[in-house]
């Protein structure tokens, strides 16, 4: 599915901000969410999202990152995991 199938609101305000916050919690680098540039989703036993995220660095410069988030929402388990958050190439 492409970004047009996924709710832009969900990508922007939920997954992207969550991925950036999870990254910042570990690295404490002061990145702030700016925008979602692109998103993909793959649904298997978990839902896998690949997001191209714009962020503002502490020095005020824009930067692009690629985040991968796994999300599982079963009746007995609800979990979200940041798999990667790297500078976009």
N, C-alpha and C positions, 0 to 999 in steps of 0.2 A: 504494500500500500504506500502511496505517496503522501506528502504533507497535506494535499487537498482532501484526503480521506480522513486524516487525523484532525481532531479539533485543534486549531491554532491556539485557542485559549489554553487548552490542556498542555500543549508543548511549551508555551511561553511562561505561563504562571505556575505550572506545577513541576513538570519534569526538568525543564531547563534551569529554573531557579534552584530546584532541589539538587541537581547535579553540581551546579556551581557552589552551592553552600557545602555540599559534602566534600568537594575538592578543597575549598578554603578552610574547612575545619581541620583537615590534615596538614595542609601546606601553609596556612596562615599568610597568604600572599596578598590579601586585600582586594582580590578581583571582585568587581561588581557587575551584576547582570545588565546587559544592554539590549540584546535582541536574539531571536532565533532566526538563523539564516536558511536552514534546511533541516528536514527531518524525514526519517524512514522508520518503518516498523516492520518487524517480522514476528509472526505469531506461531509458536510451537508449544512446548510444555510451559514455557515462560514467554512473556512478551519482551522482545529485544528492540530497543530504540537506539538509533544513531542520530545524533543531533549536532549540527554545526551552530555554535553559540558565539555571539559577539559579547565581549566583556570589556570593561574599562579597568586598566591596571592602576596601581597606586600613583603612578606618574601622570595619570590622566590620558594616556594614549589608548586608542582602541586596539584590541587584539582579538583574534579568532581562535576558537578551540573546537575540537571534536570530542564529544562525550558519548559514551556508550552506557546505557542503563538497562538492566534487566529488572522486570517487574513480574511478580507472581501474585495472583489473586484467586486463590482457591478457597473453598468454604472453611477449611481448617488452617490455612496459611496465607498471610498477606505480607509480602516482603518486597523490598526494593533495594537494588545493589548497584552502586557505581562501579562499573567494570574498568573504565578508563576515562581520562580527561586530559587530553594532550593538545599542545599547540597545533593548529591546522597546518597542513603542508601545502 
